[in-house]
Amino acid sequence: RGTDKQSNRVKMFQQMQEVKYDVHQMETVGKSEKCIDIQLAVEMLHYATVPGAYDVAILLSGDKDFIPALVRTRQKGKQVAIVSMKSGCNRALYESPHVRDYNVVWIDDVL
């Protein structure tokens, strides 16, 4: 069992890779901890210190555990944008102005 290779989600990730986005995907089994949050936060902060790596970090998540990484990324001079679903976004991500540089893009509104 896995994600349908023809799903919109898989197609979106493929299109992102085609235009050179750094896309990380993992296959998981069961309900074990995936440590994706930590992996994404480390990557975001690492590349924030690499000259010319990016100007805007775009986080596709609604998890408030990213707030410290988002704040530190902004302190490194990078801008931060958040893309999430309305039903899965912690309010701290869209109510705290020190976390992001743009209004949250709601996936629900564009799909």
Biopython code that builds the backbone (N, CA, C, O; Angstrom):
import numpy as np
from Bio.PDB.StructureBuilder import StructureBuilder

atoms = [
    (1, "ARG", "N", (0.839, -1.181, 0.000)),
    (1, "ARG", "CA", (0.000, 0.000, 0.000)),
    (1, "ARG", "C", (0.881, 1.241, 0.000)),
    (1, "ARG", "O", (1.891, 1.283, 0.703)),
    (2, "GLY", "N", (0.528, 2.203, -0.743)),
    (2, "GLY", "CA", (1.302, 3.430, -0.787)),
    (2, "GLY", "C", (0.508, 4.507, -1.481)),
    (2, "GLY", "O", (-0.665, 4.325, -1.805)),
    (3, "THR", "N", (1.147, 5.613, -1.704)),
    (3, "THR", "CA", (0.493, 6.724, -2.381)),
    (3, "THR", "C", (0.356, 6.409, -3.858)),
    (3, "THR", "O", (1.310, 5.962, -4.494)),
    (4, "ASP", "N", (-0.809, 6.637, -4.397)),
    (4, "ASP", "CA", (-1.072, 6.425, -5.817)),
    (4, "ASP", "C", (-0.138, 7.303, -6.636)),
    (4, "ASP", "O", (-0.097, 8.517, -6.438)),
    (5, "LYS", "N", (0.606, 6.705, -7.547)),
    (5, "LYS", "CA", (1.583, 7.433, -8.361)),
    (5, "LYS", "C", (0.935, 8.473, -9.266)),
    (5, "LYS", "O", (1.626, 9.350, -9.785)),
    (6, "GLN", "N", (-0.374, 8.391, -9.464)),
    (6, "GLN", "CA", (-1.090, 9.357, -10.296)),
    (6, "GLN", "C", (-1.824, 10.411, -9.474)),
    (6, "GLN", "O", (-2.567, 11.224, -10.023)),
    (7, "SER", "N", (-1.616, 10.396, -8.157)),
    (7, "SER", "CA", (-2.304, 11.357, -7.292)),
    (7, "SER", "C", (-1.795, 12.774, -7.548)),
    (7, "SER", "O", (-0.673, 12.966, -8.016)),
    (8, "ASN", "N", (-2.622, 13.749, -7.238)),
    (8, "ASN", "CA", (-2.218, 15.153, -7.388)),
    (8, "ASN", "C", (-1.002, 15.483, -6.536)),
    (8, "ASN", "O", (-0.164, 16.296, -6.927)),
    (9, "ARG", "N", (-0.911, 14.865, -5.396)),
    (9, "ARG", "CA", (0.216, 15.109, -4.501)),
    (9, "ARG", "C", (1.535, 14.662, -5.138)),
    (9, "ARG", "O", (2.522, 15.398, -5.131)),
    (10, "VAL", "N", (1.534, 13.453, -5.686)),
    (10, "VAL", "CA", (2.739, 12.933, -6.326)),
    (10, "VAL", "C", (3.090, 13.777, -7.543)),
    (10, "VAL", "O", (4.261, 14.079, -7.776)),
    (11, "LYS", "N", (2.089, 14.157, -8.314)),
    (11, "LYS", "CA", (2.325, 14.999, -9.494)),
    (11, "LYS", "C", (2.921, 16.352, -9.099)),
    (11, "LYS", "O", (3.811, 16.864, -9.778)),
    (12, "MET", "N", (2.426, 16.928, -7.999)),
    (12, "MET", "CA", (2.948, 18.205, -7.539)),
    (12, "MET", "C", (4.428, 18.083, -7.178)),
    (12, "MET", "O", (5.233, 18.933, -7.561)),
    (13, "PHE", "N", (4.790, 17.030, -6.442)),
    (13, "PHE", "CA", (6.188, 16.843, -6.064)),
    (13, "PHE", "C", (7.073, 16.625, -7.290)),
    (13, "PHE", "O", (8.198, 17.122, -7.342)),
    (14, "GLN", "N", (6.568, 15.887, -8.273)),
    (14, "GLN", "CA", (7.336, 15.669, -9.503)),
    (14, "GLN", "C", (7.557, 16.990, -10.239)),
    (14, "GLN", "O", (8.653, 17.249, -10.737)),
    (15, "GLN", "N", (6.532, 17.814, -10.308)),
    (15, "GLN", "CA", (6.660, 19.110, -10.978)),
    (15, "GLN", "C", (7.635, 20.012, -10.231)),
    (15, "GLN", "O", (8.399, 20.751, -10.853)),
    (16, "MET", "N", (7.614, 19.957, -8.915)),
    (16, "MET", "CA", (8.557, 20.758, -8.127)),
    (16, "MET", "C", (9.994, 20.315, -8.396)),
    (16, "MET", "O", (10.888, 21.152, -8.525)),
    (17, "GLN", "N", (10.219, 19.010, -8.479)),
    (17, "GLN", "CA", (11.556, 18.504, -8.767)),
    (17, "GLN", "C", (12.008, 18.910, -10.171)),
    (17, "GLN", "O", (13.182, 19.215, -10.379)),
    (18, "GLU", "N", (11.086, 18.913, -11.128)),
    (18, "GLU", "CA", (11.421, 19.280, -12.503)),
    (18, "GLU", "C", (11.925, 20.715, -12.614)),
    (18, "GLU", "O", (12.746, 21.016, -13.480)),
    (19, "VAL", "N", (11.444, 21.600, -11.749)),
    (19, "VAL", "CA", (11.898, 22.996, -11.780)),
    (19, "VAL", "C", (12.956, 23.254, -10.699)),
    (19, "VAL", "O", (13.186, 24.391, -10.287)),
    (20, "LYS", "N", (13.592, 22.158, -10.253)),
    (20, "LYS", "CA", (14.775, 22.202, -9.388)),
    (20, "LYS", "C", (14.520, 22.552, -7.927)),
    (20, "LYS", "O", (15.425, 23.037, -7.248)),
    (21, "TYR", "N", (13.289, 22.314, -7.423)),
    (21, "TYR", "CA", (13.074, 22.418, -5.983)),
    (21, "TYR", "C", (13.723, 21.216, -5.321)),
    (21, "TYR", "O", (13.777, 20.134, -5.905)),
    (22, "ASP", "N", (14.209, 21.399, -4.122)),
    (22, "ASP", "CA", (14.801, 20.321, -3.348)),
    (22, "ASP", "C", (13.656, 19.641, -2.602)),
    (22, "ASP", "O", (13.191, 20.152, -1.583)),
    (23, "VAL", "N", (13.203, 18.502, -3.097)),
    (23, "VAL", "CA", (12.044, 17.806, -2.541)),
    (23, "VAL", "C", (12.526, 16.559, -1.805)),
    (23, "VAL", "O", (13.236, 15.726, -2.368)),
    (24, "HIS", "N", (12.130, 16.445, -0.544)),
    (24, "HIS", "CA", (12.492, 15.278, 0.255)),
    (24, "HIS", "C", (11.247, 14.441, 0.473)),
    (24, "HIS", "O", (10.229, 14.945, 0.947)),
    (25, "GLN", "N", (11.322, 13.176, 0.132)),
    (25, "GLN", "CA", (10.210, 12.265, 0.361)),
    (25, "GLN", "C", (10.743, 11.040, 1.093)),
    (25, "GLN", "O", (11.864, 10.591, 0.855)),
    (26, "MET", "N", (9.917, 10.513, 1.987)),
    (26, "MET", "CA", (10.309, 9.321, 2.736)),
    (26, "MET", "C", (9.169, 8.331, 2.731)),
    (26, "MET", "O", (7.999, 8.711, 2.772)),
    (27, "GLU", "N", (9.513, 7.075, 2.681)),
    (27, "GLU", "CA", (8.513, 6.025, 2.811)),
    (27, "GLU", "C", (8.504, 5.588, 4.262)),
    (27, "GLU", "O", (9.556, 5.320, 4.842)),
    (28, "THR", "N", (7.333, 5.514, 4.844)),
    (28, "THR", "CA", (7.237, 5.113, 6.244)),
    (28, "THR", "C", (6.394, 3.859, 6.366)),
    (28, "THR", "O", (5.540, 3.578, 5.525)),
    (29, "VAL", "N", (6.647, 3.121, 7.415)),
    (29, "VAL", "CA", (5.902, 1.901, 7.688)),
    (29, "VAL", "C", (5.341, 2.006, 9.094)),
    (29, "VAL", "O", (6.076, 2.274, 10.044)),
    (30, "GLY", "N", (4.056, 1.798, 9.223)),
    (30, "GLY", "CA", (3.436, 1.852, 10.537)),
    (30, "GLY", "C", (3.313, 3.266, 11.056)),
    (30, "GLY", "O", (3.274, 4.229, 10.291)),
    (31, "LYS", "N", (3.253, 3.374, 12.379)),
    (31, "LYS", "CA", (3.043, 4.674, 13.012)),
    (31, "LYS", "C", (4.284, 5.156, 13.743)),
    (31, "LYS", "O", (4.181, 5.926, 14.698)),
    (32, "SER", "N", (5.444, 4.717, 13.310)),
    (32, "SER", "CA", (6.672, 5.128, 13.982)),
    (32, "SER", "C", (6.994, 6.590, 13.681)),
    (32, "SER", "O", (6.546, 7.141, 12.675)),
    (33, "GLU", "N", (7.767, 7.202, 14.556)),
    (33, "GLU", "CA", (8.182, 8.590, 14.401)),
    (33, "GLU", "C", (9.059, 8.716, 13.161)),
    (33, "GLU", "O", (9.974, 7.917, 12.960)),
    (34, "LYS", "N", (8.786, 9.706, 12.339)),
    (34, "LYS", "CA", (9.500, 9.869, 11.071)),
    (34, "LYS", "C", (10.620, 10.904, 11.151)),
    (34, "LYS", "O", (11.511, 10.911, 10.302)),
    (35, "CYS", "N", (10.590, 11.772, 12.150)),
    (35, "CYS", "CA", (11.607, 12.817, 12.339)),
    (35, "CYS", "C", (11.696, 13.776, 11.155)),
    (35, "CYS", "O", (12.744, 14.378, 10.921)),
    (36, "ILE", "N", (10.628, 13.914, 10.429)),
    (36, "ILE", "CA", (10.607, 14.810, 9.273)),
    (36, "ILE", "C", (10.747, 16.261, 9.716)),
    (36, "ILE", "O", (11.445, 17.040, 9.067)),
    (37, "ASP", "N", (10.093, 16.632, 10.810)),
    (37, "ASP", "CA", (10.168, 18.015, 11.284)),
    (37, "ASP", "C", (11.612, 18.445, 11.508)),
    (37, "ASP", "O", (12.029, 19.520, 11.078)),
    (38, "ILE", "N", (12.355, 17.599, 12.177)),
    (38, "ILE", "CA", (13.744, 17.935, 12.472)),
    (38, "ILE", "C", (14.556, 18.005, 11.184)),
    (38, "ILE", "O", (15.364, 18.916, 11.005)),
    (39, "GLN", "N", (14.347, 17.060, 10.304)),
    (39, "GLN", "CA", (15.082, 17.040, 9.038)),
    (39, "GLN", "C", (14.824, 18.316, 8.226)),
    (39, "GLN", "O", (15.757, 18.920, 7.697)),
    (40, "LEU", "N", (13.559, 18.718, 8.133)),
    (40, "LEU", "CA", (13.229, 19.933, 7.384)),
    (40, "LEU", "C", (13.795, 21.183, 8.049)),
    (40, "LEU", "O", (14.316, 22.067, 7.369)),
    (41, "ALA", "N", (13.696, 21.258, 9.365)),
    (41, "ALA", "CA", (14.220, 22.427, 10.081)),
    (41, "ALA", "C", (15.731, 22.544, 9.905)),
    (41, "ALA", "O", (16.250, 23.641, 9.698)),
    (42, "VAL", "N", (16.431, 21.427, 9.986)),
    (42, "VAL", "CA", (17.884, 21.442, 9.806)),
    (42, "VAL", "C", (18.246, 21.898, 8.398)),
    (42, "VAL", "O", (19.142, 22.724, 8.224)),
    (43, "GLU", "N", (17.552, 21.364, 7.388)),
    (43, "GLU", "CA", (17.817, 21.758, 6.001)),
    (43, "GLU", "C", (17.548, 23.257, 5.795)),
    (43, "GLU", "O", (18.341, 23.955, 5.163)),
    (44, "MET", "N", (16.438, 23.733, 6.329)),
    (44, "MET", "CA", (16.083, 25.145, 6.173)),
    (44, "MET", "C", (17.163, 26.047, 6.774)),
    (44, "MET", "O", (17.593, 27.019, 6.153)),
    (45, "LEU", "N", (17.591, 25.710, 7.985)),
    (45, "LEU", "CA", (18.609, 26.524, 8.650)),
    (45, "LEU", "C", (19.980, 26.376, 7.998)),
    (45, "LEU", "O", (20.723, 27.352, 7.889)),
    (46, "HIS", "N", (20.316, 25.182, 7.572)),
    (46, "HIS", "CA", (21.602, 24.989, 6.891)),
    (46, "HIS", "C", (21.679, 25.863, 5.645)),
    (46, "HIS", "O", (22.633, 26.621, 5.470)),
    (47, "TYR", "N", (20.674, 25.757, 4.785)),
    (47, "TYR", "CA", (20.705, 26.518, 3.534)),
    (47, "TYR", "C", (20.541, 28.023, 3.756)),
    (47, "TYR", "O", (20.914, 28.821, 2.896)),
    (48, "ALA", "N", (19.987, 28.408, 4.901)),
    (48, "ALA", "CA", (19.896, 29.841, 5.217)),
    (48, "ALA", "C", (21.278, 30.443, 5.414)),
    (48, "ALA", "O", (21.457, 31.653, 5.278)),
    (49, "THR", "N", (22.254, 29.605, 5.733)),
    (49, "THR", "CA", (23.617, 30.087, 5.952)),
    (49, "THR", "C", (24.503, 29.925, 4.719)),
    (49, "THR", "O", (25.650, 30.371, 4.717)),
    (50, "VAL", "N", (23.982, 29.297, 3.680)),
    (50, "VAL", "CA", (24.754, 29.108, 2.445)),
    (50, "VAL", "C", (24.471, 30.294, 1.524)),
    (50, "VAL", "O", (23.331, 30.479, 1.097)),
    (51, "PRO", "N", (25.476, 31.092, 1.214)),
    (51, "PRO", "CA", (25.251, 32.271, 0.361)),
    (51, "PRO", "C", (24.620, 31.892, -0.984)),
    (51, "PRO", "O", (25.108, 31.009, -1.691)),
    (52, "GLY", "N", (23.533, 32.576, -1.314)),
    (52, "GLY", "CA", (22.870, 32.376, -2.596)),
    (52, "GLY", "C", (22.016, 31.125, -2.710)),
    (52, "GLY", "O", (21.492, 30.842, -3.787)),
    (53, "ALA", "N", (21.861, 30.367, -1.629)),
    (53, "ALA", "CA", (21.095, 29.119, -1.704)),
    (53, "ALA", "C", (19.609, 29.382, -1.947)),
    (53, "ALA", "O", (18.981, 28.700, -2.756)),
    (54, "TYR", "N", (19.052, 30.364, -1.253)),
    (54, "TYR", "CA", (17.653, 30.744, -1.476)),
    (54, "TYR", "C", (17.388, 32.100, -0.856)),
    (54, "TYR", "O", (18.137, 32.573, -0.002)),
    (55, "ASP", "N", (16.308, 32.712, -1.305)),
    (55, "ASP", "CA", (15.871, 33.993, -0.740)),
    (55, "ASP", "C", (14.654, 33.821, 0.152)),
    (55, "ASP", "O", (14.511, 34.504, 1.166)),
    (56, "VAL", "N", (13.768, 32.892, -0.240)),
    (56, "VAL", "CA", (12.517, 32.667, 0.487)),
    (56, "VAL", "C", (12.388, 31.179, 0.797)),
    (56, "VAL", "O", (12.419, 30.346, -0.109)),
    (57, "ALA", "N", (12.243, 30.853, 2.070)),
    (57, "ALA", "CA", (11.949, 29.478, 2.480)),
    (57, "ALA", "C", (10.439, 29.313, 2.449)),
    (57, "ALA", "O", (9.715, 30.109, 3.046)),
    (58, "ILE", "N", (9.959, 28.289, 1.758)),
    (58, "ILE", "CA", (8.524, 28.021, 1.674)),
    (58, "ILE", "C", (8.255, 26.716, 2.413)),
    (58, "ILE", "O", (8.668, 25.641, 1.978)),
    (59, "LEU", "N", (7.561, 26.829, 3.528)),
    (59, "LEU", "CA", (7.251, 25.664, 4.349)),
    (59, "LEU", "C", (5.852, 25.175, 4.016)),
    (59, "LEU", "O", (4.888, 25.934, 4.123)),
    (60, "LEU", "N", (5.729, 23.915, 3.614)),
    (60, "LEU", "CA", (4.425, 23.308, 3.368)),
    (60, "LEU", "C", (4.068, 22.477, 4.594)),
    (60, "LEU", "O", (4.319, 21.272, 4.638)),
    (61, "SER", "N", (3.486, 23.130, 5.577)),
    (61, "SER", "CA", (3.138, 22.471, 6.829)),
    (61, "SER", "C", (2.250, 23.395, 7.644)),
    (61, "SER", "O", (2.165, 24.594, 7.376)),
    (62, "GLY", "N", (1.601, 22.829, 8.629)),
    (62, "GLY", "CA", (0.822, 23.619, 9.561)),
    (62, "GLY", "C", (1.263, 23.371, 10.993)),
    (62, "GLY", "O", (0.564, 23.727, 11.942)),
    (63, "ASP", "N", (2.425, 22.761, 11.137)),
    (63, "ASP", "CA", (2.922, 22.328, 12.436)),
    (63, "ASP", "C", (3.674, 23.459, 13.150)),
    (63, "ASP", "O", (4.634, 24.012, 12.613)),
    (64, "LYS", "N", (3.232, 23.787, 14.345)),
    (64, "LYS", "CA", (3.863, 24.882, 15.089)),
    (64, "LYS", "C", (5.255, 24.524, 15.588)),
    (64, "LYS", "O", (5.983, 25.405, 16.046)),
    (65, "ASP", "N", (5.644, 23.257, 15.512)),
    (65, "ASP", "CA", (6.996, 22.868, 15.913)),
    (65, "ASP", "C", (8.059, 23.543, 15.048)),
    (65, "ASP", "O", (9.230, 23.583, 15.426)),
    (66, "PHE", "N", (7.661, 24.071, 13.893)),
    (66, "PHE", "CA", (8.611, 24.750, 13.013)),
    (66, "PHE", "C", (8.884, 26.197, 13.418)),
    (66, "PHE", "O", (9.789, 26.822, 12.863)),
    (67, "ILE", "N", (8.140, 26.736, 14.353)),
    (67, "ILE", "CA", (8.279, 28.149, 14.695)),
    (67, "ILE", "C", (9.713, 28.537, 15.045)),
    (67, "ILE", "O", (10.198, 29.533, 14.508)),
    (68, "PRO", "N", (10.421, 27.812, 15.911)),
    (68, "PRO", "CA", (11.809, 28.226, 16.193)),
    (68, "PRO", "C", (12.685, 28.262, 14.935)),
    (68, "PRO", "O", (13.485, 29.184, 14.775)),
    (69, "ALA", "N", (12.550, 27.294, 14.056)),
    (69, "ALA", "CA", (13.347, 27.279, 12.823)),
    (69, "ALA", "C", (12.954, 28.433, 11.906)),
    (69, "ALA", "O", (13.816, 29.026, 11.257)),
    (70, "LEU", "N", (11.669, 28.757, 11.843)),
    (70, "LEU", "CA", (11.219, 29.865, 11.004)),
    (70, "LEU", "C", (11.763, 31.195, 11.525)),
    (70, "LEU", "O", (12.220, 32.033, 10.748)),
    (71, "VAL", "N", (11.713, 31.381, 12.832)),
    (71, "VAL", "CA", (12.222, 32.614, 13.431)),
    (71, "VAL", "C", (13.719, 32.743, 13.179)),
    (71, "VAL", "O", (14.189, 33.812, 12.789)),
    (72, "ARG", "N", (14.469, 31.674, 13.398)),
    (72, "ARG", "CA", (15.920, 31.710, 13.180)),
    (72, "ARG", "C", (16.262, 31.911, 11.702)),
    (72, "ARG", "O", (17.233, 32.594, 11.376)),
    (73, "THR", "N", (15.484, 31.330, 10.829)),
    (73, "THR", "CA", (15.702, 31.520, 9.388)),
    (73, "THR", "C", (15.544, 32.987, 9.030)),
    (73, "THR", "O", (16.333, 33.527, 8.256)),
    (74, "ARG", "N", (14.535, 33.633, 9.585)),
    (74, "ARG", "CA", (14.339, 35.061, 9.333)),
    (74, "ARG", "C", (15.488, 35.874, 9.930)),
    (74, "ARG", "O", (15.908, 36.872, 9.345)),
    (75, "GLN", "N", (15.991, 35.460, 11.076)),
    (75, "GLN", "CA", (17.123, 36.159, 11.686)),
    (75, "GLN", "C", (18.379, 36.054, 10.828)),
    (75, "GLN", "O", (19.269, 36.900, 10.920)),
    (76, "LYS", "N", (18.451, 35.025, 10.000)),
    (76, "LYS", "CA", (19.575, 34.862, 9.073)),
    (76, "LYS", "C", (19.378, 35.695, 7.808)),
    (76, "LYS", "O", (20.195, 35.628, 6.890)),
    (77, "GLY", "N", (18.298, 36.482, 7.751)),
    (77, "GLY", "CA", (18.072, 37.371, 6.617)),
    (77, "GLY", "C", (17.257, 36.782, 5.491)),
    (77, "GLY", "O", (17.132, 37.394, 4.430)),
    (78, "LYS", "N", (16.697, 35.600, 5.704)),
    (78, "LYS", "CA", (15.854, 34.978, 4.678)),
    (78, "LYS", "C", (14.392, 35.277, 4.965)),
    (78, "LYS", "O", (14.005, 35.473, 6.117)),
    (79, "GLN", "N", (13.585, 35.311, 3.916)),
    (79, "GLN", "CA", (12.153, 35.480, 4.091)),
    (79, "GLN", "C", (11.506, 34.107, 4.210)),
    (79, "GLN", "O", (12.035, 33.106, 3.727)),
    (80, "VAL", "N", (10.351, 34.085, 4.865)),
    (80, "VAL", "CA", (9.651, 32.831, 5.116)),
    (80, "VAL", "C", (8.201, 32.943, 4.658)),
    (80, "VAL", "O", (7.515, 33.924, 4.945)),
    (81, "ALA", "N", (7.753, 31.916, 3.941)),
    (81, "ALA", "CA", (6.351, 31.806, 3.527)),
    (81, "ALA", "C", (5.828, 30.453, 4.002)),
    (81, "ALA", "O", (6.576, 29.479, 4.088)),
    (82, "ILE", "N", (4.545, 30.409, 4.304)),
    (82, "ILE", "CA", (3.922, 29.176, 4.780)),
    (82, "ILE", "C", (2.762, 28.828, 3.859)),
    (82, "ILE", "O", (1.946, 29.678, 3.504)),
    (83, "VAL", "N", (2.712, 27.552, 3.481)),
    (83, "VAL", "CA", (1.605, 27.014, 2.695)),
    (83, "VAL", "C", (1.007, 25.889, 3.529)),
    (83, "VAL", "O", (1.728, 25.003, 3.987)),
    (84, "SER", "N", (-0.316, 25.921, 3.729)),
    (84, "SER", "CA", (-0.937, 24.913, 4.582)),
    (84, "SER", "C", (-2.400, 24.752, 4.229)),
    (84, "SER", "O", (-2.960, 25.515, 3.443)),
    (85, "MET", "N", (-3.008, 23.737, 4.830)),
    (85, "MET", "CA", (-4.457, 23.556, 4.734)),
    (85, "MET", "C", (-5.079, 24.237, 5.945)),
    (85, "MET", "O", (-4.531, 24.184, 7.046)),
    (86, "LYS", "N", (-6.213, 24.870, 5.739)),
    (86, "LYS", "CA", (-6.862, 25.599, 6.834)),
    (86, "LYS", "C", (-7.147, 24.700, 8.027)),
    (86, "LYS", "O", (-6.982, 25.112, 9.175)),
    (87, "SER", "N", (-7.575, 23.477, 7.757)),
    (87, "SER", "CA", (-7.952, 22.580, 8.847)),
    (87, "SER", "C", (-6.745, 21.987, 9.571)),
    (87, "SER", "O", (-6.899, 21.405, 10.644)),
    (88, "GLY", "N", (-5.542, 22.127, 8.999)),
    (88, "GLY", "CA", (-4.380, 21.505, 9.613)),
    (88, "GLY", "C", (-3.287, 22.473, 10.000)),
    (88, "GLY", "O", (-2.142, 22.065, 10.193)),
    (89, "CYS", "N", (-3.619, 23.753, 10.118)),
    (89, "CYS", "CA", (-2.602, 24.750, 10.416)),
    (89, "CYS", "C", (-2.780, 25.281, 11.833)),
    (89, "CYS", "O", (-3.849, 25.773, 12.194)),
    (90, "ASN", "N", (-1.746, 25.179, 12.610)),
    (90, "ASN", "CA", (-1.792, 25.721, 13.958)),
    (90, "ASN", "C", (-1.904, 27.240, 13.890)),
    (90, "ASN", "O", (-1.187, 27.884, 13.124)),
    (91, "ARG", "N", (-2.775, 27.794, 14.667)),
    (91, "ARG", "CA", (-3.053, 29.239, 14.602)),
    (91, "ARG", "C", (-1.833, 30.109, 14.874)),
    (91, "ARG", "O", (-1.769, 31.245, 14.405)),
    (92, "ALA", "N", (-0.867, 29.593, 15.623)),
    (92, "ALA", "CA", (0.346, 30.373, 15.898)),
    (92, "ALA", "C", (1.103, 30.702, 14.613)),
    (92, "ALA", "O", (1.798, 31.716, 14.551)),
    (93, "LEU", "N", (0.978, 29.870, 13.603)),
    (93, "LEU", "CA", (1.679, 30.119, 12.341)),
    (93, "LEU", "C", (1.080, 31.278, 11.554)),
    (93, "LEU", "O", (1.797, 31.969, 10.830)),
    (94, "TYR", "N", (-0.211, 31.498, 11.686)),
    (94, "TYR", "CA", (-0.801, 32.615, 10.931)),
    (94, "TYR", "C", (-1.143, 33.815, 11.803)),
    (94, "TYR", "O", (-1.453, 34.882, 11.273)),
    (95, "GLU", "N", (-1.098, 33.672, 13.117)),
    (95, "GLU", "CA", (-1.384, 34.815, 13.986)),
    (95, "GLU", "C", (-0.115, 35.516, 14.482)),
    (95, "GLU", "O", (-0.181, 36.662, 14.926)),
    (96, "SER", "N", (1.019, 34.852, 14.412)),
    (96, "SER", "CA", (2.276, 35.438, 14.900)),
    (96, "SER", "C", (3.028, 36.101, 13.752)),
    (96, "SER", "O", (3.496, 35.414, 12.844)),
    (97, "PRO", "N", (3.147, 37.417, 13.780)),
    (97, "PRO", "CA", (3.800, 38.119, 12.672)),
    (97, "PRO", "C", (5.310, 37.898, 12.593)),
    (97, "PRO", "O", (5.899, 38.129, 11.537)),
    (98, "HIS", "N", (5.951, 37.460, 13.671)),
    (98, "HIS", "CA", (7.409, 37.264, 13.663)),
    (98, "HIS", "C", (7.830, 35.927, 13.059)),
    (98, "HIS", "O", (9.019, 35.612, 13.009)),
    (99, "VAL", "N", (6.859, 35.145, 12.602)),
    (99, "VAL", "CA", (7.133, 33.809, 12.094)),
    (99, "VAL", "C", (7.268, 33.785, 10.572)),
    (99, "VAL", "O", (7.945, 32.915, 10.026)),
    (100, "ARG", "N", (6.638, 34.719, 9.895)),
    (100, "ARG", "CA", (6.574, 34.679, 8.428)),
    (100, "ARG", "C", (6.615, 36.088, 7.863)),
    (100, "ARG", "O", (6.401, 37.072, 8.570)),
    (101, "ASP", "N", (6.897, 36.155, 6.566)),
    (101, "ASP", "CA", (6.973, 37.439, 5.881)),
    (101, "ASP", "C", (5.776, 37.695, 4.968)),
    (101, "ASP", "O", (5.587, 38.818, 4.500)),
    (102, "TYR", "N", (4.989, 36.692, 4.719)),
    (102, "TYR", "CA", (3.842, 36.790, 3.800)),
    (102, "TYR", "C", (2.619, 36.182, 4.454)),
    (102, "TYR", "O", (2.730, 35.428, 5.420)),
    (103, "ASN", "N", (1.456, 36.510, 3.928)),
    (103, "ASN", "CA", (0.247, 35.833, 4.376)),
    (103, "ASN", "C", (0.339, 34.355, 4.024)),
    (103, "ASN", "O", (0.941, 33.982, 3.017)),
    (104, "VAL", "N", (-0.261, 33.520, 4.858)),
    (104, "VAL", "CA", (-0.275, 32.088, 4.592)),
    (104, "VAL", "C", (-1.037, 31.829, 3.297)),
    (104, "VAL", "O", (-2.093, 32.416, 3.065)),
    (105, "VAL", "N", (-0.505, 30.959, 2.465)),
    (105, "VAL", "CA", (-1.205, 30.516, 1.262)),
    (105, "VAL", "C", (-1.976, 29.264, 1.648)),
    (105, "VAL", "O", (-1.387, 28.266, 2.066)),
    (106, "TRP", "N", (-3.280, 29.320, 1.510)),
    (106, "TRP", "CA", (-4.127, 28.187, 1.886)),
    (106, "TRP", "C", (-4.315, 27.275, 0.672)),
    (106, "TRP", "O", (-4.877, 27.680, -0.346)),
    (107, "ILE", "N", (-3.838, 26.051, 0.799)),
    (107, "ILE", "CA", (-3.969, 25.072, -0.286)),
    (107, "ILE", "C", (-5.430, 24.903, -0.676)),
    (107, "ILE", "O", (-5.750, 24.745, -1.854)),
    (108, "ASP", "N", (-6.315, 24.938, 0.318)),
    (108, "ASP", "CA", (-7.749, 24.764, 0.069)),
    (108, "ASP", "C", (-8.280, 25.770, -0.951)),
    (108, "ASP", "O", (-9.204, 25.472, -1.707)),
    (109, "ASP", "N", (-7.692, 26.948, -0.961)),
    (109, "ASP", "CA", (-8.163, 28.029, -1.836)),
    (109, "ASP", "C", (-7.681, 27.899, -3.267)),
    (109, "ASP", "O", (-8.246, 28.515, -4.171)),
    (110, "VAL", "N", (-6.635, 27.100, -3.484)),
    (110, "VAL", "CA", (-6.075, 27.024, -4.832)),
    (110, "VAL", "C", (-6.216, 25.648, -5.492)),
    (110, "VAL", "O", (-5.908, 25.496, -6.674)),
    (111, "LEU", "N", (-6.669, 24.670, -4.756)),
    (111, "LEU", "CA", (-6.866, 23.335, -5.350)),
    (111, "LEU", "C", (-8.329, 23.064, -5.605)),
    (111, "LEU", "O", (-8.682, 21.994, -6.100)),
]
sb = StructureBuilder()
sb.init_structure("model")
sb.init_model(0)
sb.init_chain("A")
sb.init_seg("    ")
for serial, (resi, resn, name, xyz) in enumerate(atoms, 1):
    if name == "N":
        sb.init_residue(resn, " ", resi, " ")
    sb.init_atom(name, np.array(xyz, "f"), 0.0, 1.0, " ", f" {name:<3s}", serial, name[0])
structure = sb.get_structure()
